[in-house]
Amino acid sequence: MLAQSISIKDHCDFPNSISESSGICTINNGHSFWTINDSDGKPQLYEIDSNCNILRTVEVKNATNVDWEEICTDDQGNIFIGDFGNNSNNRKDLKIYKIYNIDLIQSDKVMADIINFQYSNQSEFPPSDAFKNFDMEAMIWLNNKIHLFSKNRTSPFSGYTYHYKVEDKAGDYKINPADSFITGPGPSILFWVTAAAISPDHNKLILLSHDRIWLFFPLNQEKFFESPVKQITLGHYSQKEGICFDSNTDLFISDEYNSTLNNGGKLYSSSLNTILNINHYTVKQSRAIIYVKEILNLEISPIDLLEIIDFQGRQFLKKEGLISNKLNLENLSRGLYYIILKSGSIIKRFPIFKE
């Protein structure tokens, strides 16, 4: 599975009240979008326009936001909210809230139907590290079913995302994996699944991660992962958590603000047109992440300050003063890091992957 690439462009900045957008969907072809905040936020949906202005705030009266991680819609204009974020793989209260015909509701408060579910293949809460694949951040609706795609937190990272199906009506369900797909070898932060989207014609499925997507096209609606698949890099790294189709080829992507990366909290747009017009796979490395084995050429001078941190904000190196432009990373462990350079008034930040 060779990678192609598309570019994404900044569309607008979310207001402070939507700093942790963890999902996005549209009902009316991109004239407006619905989004949510993730864990411990208020049980509210936000309707925004294409400039990120809030049009409506709707509270779900009979819901709590334990860890809202995804939002999607069906063909009738109903909205589903996934309260199934499960970082520690220890939750037993997984839910999907269903809100009927939200565009027709005038009130700022609504009641939701509740779809409760459990994983039949989970017996320990939490399981051992090698089996931690019960987190969830990705969901679509198709053919009267909710389709879920797991966020893999296994250690060592196995690369699998599991596809589950659950009924789209209120009830209590136990669900089994319907299929699985290996996104890649890791590191997990680049290959776990954080959102999903299906095109209006139901012919394209996308799984999202922080700097890439997987496009299944044309989509086999019975067995998703038997469809042809392309891995597509986005040339941009951030904590991307939401994706939806505006048309059969145009995309909108949302991310959370990340203080460590000093980026995010935005709505982006992109298009699949160039990908869909290519008949053969081409290889193009993403510019978003620099891959390095031992020596990193910093390409900035003079350097006043250099820091290396990981994506949890832990500092691994800090240097000030006369710093060489060639940084030896031989003793740095394999993984994903963030480089911060300061030269006068210029601050440059970029991610690296130490191979």
C-alpha positions in Angstrom: 0.0 0.0 0.0 2.0 3.0 -1.3 1.2 6.5 -0.2 -0.1 9.3 -2.3 -0.6 12.8 -0.9 -3.0 15.7 -1.0 -2.8 19.1 0.6 -5.1 20.6 3.2 -5.6 24.3 3.7 -6.7 26.3 6.8 -10.3 27.3 6.6 -11.0 29.0 9.9 -10.2 28.9 13.6 -12.7 27.5 16.0 -13.9 29.8 18.9 -12.5 29.1 22.3 -15.7 27.2 23.3 -14.8 24.6 20.7 -11.1 24.2 21.4 -11.3 20.3 21.5 -13.4 19.5 18.4 -13.4 15.7 18.4 -15.8 15.1 15.5 -17.6 16.9 12.6 -20.4 16.2 10.3 -22.6 18.1 7.8 -26.3 17.6 7.0 -26.8 20.3 4.4 -23.8 19.9 2.0 -21.4 22.1 3.9 -23.6 25.1 4.4 -23.1 24.4 8.1 -21.4 21.8 10.3 -22.1 20.1 13.6 -19.2 19.5 16.0 -18.6 18.4 19.6 -16.0 18.7 22.3 -14.5 15.6 23.8 -14.1 14.3 27.4 -15.6 16.2 30.3 -17.1 18.9 28.2 -20.7 20.0 28.3 -23.2 17.6 26.6 -23.6 20.1 23.8 -23.6 20.2 20.0 -22.4 23.2 18.1 -23.6 24.2 14.7 -21.0 26.4 12.9 -20.9 28.0 9.5 -18.0 27.6 7.1 -16.2 30.6 8.8 -16.3 28.8 12.2 -19.0 31.1 13.6 -21.3 29.4 16.1 -24.9 29.4 14.7 -26.5 27.3 17.4 -25.6 25.5 20.7 -27.9 22.5 21.5 -27.8 20.7 24.8 -28.6 17.0 25.1 -30.7 17.0 28.3 -30.4 13.2 29.1 -26.7 12.9 28.2 -23.4 13.3 29.9 -20.1 13.8 28.2 -17.8 11.1 29.6 -15.7 11.1 26.4 -17.5 12.2 23.3 -15.2 11.3 20.4 -17.3 11.2 17.1 -20.4 12.6 15.4 -22.1 11.4 12.2 -25.4 11.6 10.4 -27.7 9.3 8.5 -29.6 9.9 5.3 -32.6 11.2 7.2 -30.8 14.0 9.0 -30.5 12.3 12.3 -27.3 12.8 14.3 -25.4 10.2 16.3 -22.9 11.1 19.0 -20.4 8.5 20.1 -19.6 8.6 23.9 -17.1 5.8 23.6 -13.7 7.3 24.1 -11.9 4.7 26.1 -8.2 5.6 26.5 -7.6 3.2 29.4 -9.7 0.4 27.8 -11.7 0.1 31.1 -15.1 1.6 30.4 -18.3 -0.4 30.7 -20.7 2.5 30.0 -20.2 2.9 26.2 -23.0 4.8 24.5 -24.2 6.4 21.2 -26.8 9.2 21.5 -29.3 9.5 18.6 -30.9 12.9 18.0 -33.8 13.0 15.4 -34.1 15.6 12.7 -31.9 18.2 14.4 -32.3 20.8 11.6 -36.1 20.8 12.3 -35.7 21.3 16.1 -36.1 24.9 17.2 -35.3 24.4 20.9 -31.8 24.7 22.3 -32.4 21.6 24.4 -33.2 18.1 23.0 -33.7 14.5 24.3 -31.8 11.6 22.7 -32.4 8.0 22.2 -29.6 5.9 23.8 -27.7 3.0 22.1 -25.8 1.1 24.8 -23.2 -1.4 23.8 -20.4 -3.7 25.0 -17.6 -5.5 23.2 -18.2 -9.3 23.3 -14.5 -9.9 22.8 -13.5 -8.0 25.9 -13.3 -9.8 29.2 -10.8 -7.7 31.2 -11.1 -4.0 32.1 -8.5 -3.0 31.2 -6.9 -5.9 29.3 -3.1 -6.3 29.2 -1.2 -3.9 27.0 -1.0 -6.3 24.1 -4.8 -6.4 23.8 -5.7 -2.7 24.4 -7.7 -2.2 21.2 -11.1 -1.1 22.8 -10.7 2.6 22.4 -13.0 4.2 19.8 -13.0 7.5 18.0 -14.4 6.7 14.5 -18.0 6.1 13.4 -20.1 6.3 10.3 -23.7 5.4 9.5 -24.6 3.1 6.5 -27.6 0.9 5.7 -29.3 1.2 9.1 -26.2 0.3 11.0 -23.6 2.3 13.0 -20.1 1.3 11.9 -17.3 1.7 14.4 -13.5 1.6 13.9 -11.2 1.0 16.9 -8.3 3.2 17.9 -5.4 0.8 18.6 -3.5 1.4 21.8 -1.7 -2.0 21.9 1.9 -2.2 23.1 3.8 -3.3 21.1 1.6 -1.7 18.4 -0.1 -4.3 16.3 -1.5 -1.9 13.6 -5.0 -3.3 13.6 -8.2 -1.4 13.6 -11.4 -3.4 14.2 -14.7 -2.8 12.4 -17.8 -3.3 14.5 -21.5 -2.9 13.6 -24.3 -1.9 16.0 -28.0 -1.2 15.3 -28.9 2.4 14.8 -31.8 2.4 17.2 -32.1 2.5 21.0 -31.2 -0.7 22.8 -28.6 -2.7 24.6 -26.1 -4.6 22.4 -23.1 -6.8 22.5 -21.0 -6.5 19.4 -18.2 -8.5 17.8 -15.6 -7.5 15.3 -16.9 -7.8 11.8 -13.5 -7.3 10.1 -10.1 -5.8 10.7 -7.5 -3.7 8.8 -3.8 -3.1 9.4 -3.2 0.6 9.0 0.6 0.2 9.3 3.6 -0.7 11.5 3.6 2.3 13.8 4.4 4.4 15.7 0.9 4.3 17.0 0.4 8.0 17.0 0.7 8.0 13.2 -1.3 4.9 12.5 -4.2 4.8 15.0 -7.7 5.8 13.7 -9.2 9.0 15.1 -12.2 9.6 12.8 -14.1 8.2 9.8 -16.3 9.6 7.0 -18.5 8.2 4.2 -19.3 10.0 1.0 -22.9 11.0 0.2 -22.9 8.4 -2.6 -21.8 5.8 -0.1 -18.9 4.8 -2.5 -16.0 6.2 -0.5 -14.9 5.5 3.1 -12.2 7.4 4.8 -10.3 6.6 8.0 -8.3 9.5 9.5 -5.2 9.7 11.6 -3.1 12.7 12.6 -1.2 13.2 9.3 -2.9 10.8 6.9 -6.1 9.1 5.7 -7.0 5.7 4.2 -9.4 5.9 1.3 -11.5 2.8 0.5 -12.8 3.2 -3.0 -14.9 2.0 -4.6 -16.4 0.8 -1.4 -17.6 -2.7 -0.9 -20.6 -2.0 1.3 -20.8 -5.5 2.7 -17.1 -6.0 3.5 -15.4 -2.6 3.8 -11.9 -3.8 4.1 -12.0 -5.9 0.9 -12.3 -2.6 -1.0 -9.3 -1.1 -2.9 -7.4 1.1 -0.4 -5.0 4.0 -0.8 -3.0 5.6 2.0 -2.9 9.4 1.5 -0.6 11.7 3.4 -1.8 15.2 4.2 1.5 17.1 4.5 0.4 18.4 7.9 0.6 17.0 11.5 -1.8 17.9 14.2 -4.3 16.2 16.6 -6.9 15.6 13.9 -10.1 14.2 15.3 -12.9 14.9 12.8 -13.5 14.5 9.1 -16.6 14.7 6.9 -17.4 14.8 3.2 -18.9 18.1 1.8 -19.5 16.4 -1.6 -18.4 13.2 -3.1 -14.9 14.5 -3.4 -14.5 17.5 -1.0 -13.5 17.1 2.6 -13.5 19.1 5.8 -11.2 18.1 8.7 -11.1 19.4 12.3 -8.5 19.2 15.0 -8.1 19.9 18.7 -5.9 22.7 19.9 -2.7 21.1 21.3 -0.6 23.3 23.5 2.5 21.1 23.2 2.4 21.4 19.4 1.1 25.0 19.5 -1.3 24.2 16.7 -4.8 23.0 16.0 -8.2 24.2 16.9 -9.0 24.7 13.2 -11.2 23.7 10.4 -9.5 22.6 7.2 -10.6 21.8 3.7 -9.2 19.5 1.0 -10.2 17.6 -2.1 -9.8 14.1 -3.4 -9.9 15.2 -7.1 -6.2 14.8 -7.8 -6.1 11.4 -6.2 -9.2 10.1 -8.0 -7.8 11.2 -11.3 -4.6 9.1 -10.8 -4.7 5.6 -12.2 -1.5 4.3 -10.6 0.1 4.6 -7.2 2.9 7.2 -6.8 5.2 7.6 -3.9 5.6 11.0 -2.3 6.9 11.5 1.2 4.9 13.7 3.5 6.7 17.0 4.3 4.9 17.1 7.7 7.3 14.8 9.5 11.0 14.6 9.1 12.4 11.1 9.3 15.9 10.9 10.7 18.3 8.1 11.7 21.3 9.8 13.4 22.1 13.3 12.1 19.5 16.1 11.7 20.5 19.2 9.7 18.7 22.0 11.4 18.9 24.6 8.5 18.5 27.6 10.7 21.3 29.9 12.0 22.3 31.2 14.5 20.4 29.0 17.0 19.8 30.5 20.4 17.7 27.7 21.9 16.9 24.1 21.0 14.5 21.8 22.7 13.4 18.2 22.0 10.1 17.1 23.5 7.7 14.2 22.9 4.0 14.5 22.2 3.1 14.3 25.9 5.2 17.4 26.5 8.2 15.6 28.2 11.5 17.3 27.6 14.4 15.1 26.3 16.9 17.8 25.4 17.5 21.5 26.0 20.4 23.5 24.7 21.1 27.2 24.6 23.9 29.3 23.0 26.3 28.1 20.4 24.6 25.1 18.8 25.8 23.2 15.8 23.5 23.0 12.8 24.1 19.2 12.8 22.2 17.6 15.7 23.3 14.0 16.6 20.3 12.0 17.6 22.1 8.6 17.8 21.2 8.2 21.5 17.5 9.2 21.1 15.1 6.3 21.3 13.0 5.4 18.3 9.8 7.4 18.3 8.0 10.6 17.4 9.3 13.9 18.8 8.9 17.6 18.4 11.8 20.0 17.7 11.7 23.6 18.8 14.3 26.1 17.6 14.7 29.7 18.4 16.8 32.1 16.4 16.4 35.7 17.4 12.7 36.5 17.1 12.1 33.4 14.9 10.7 30.2 16.5 10.5 27.1 14.3 8.6 24.0 15.4 8.4 20.7 13.5 7.9 17.0 14.2 10.5 14.3 13.6 10.4 10.6 13.7 13.6 9.0 15.0 14.0 5.7 13.1 
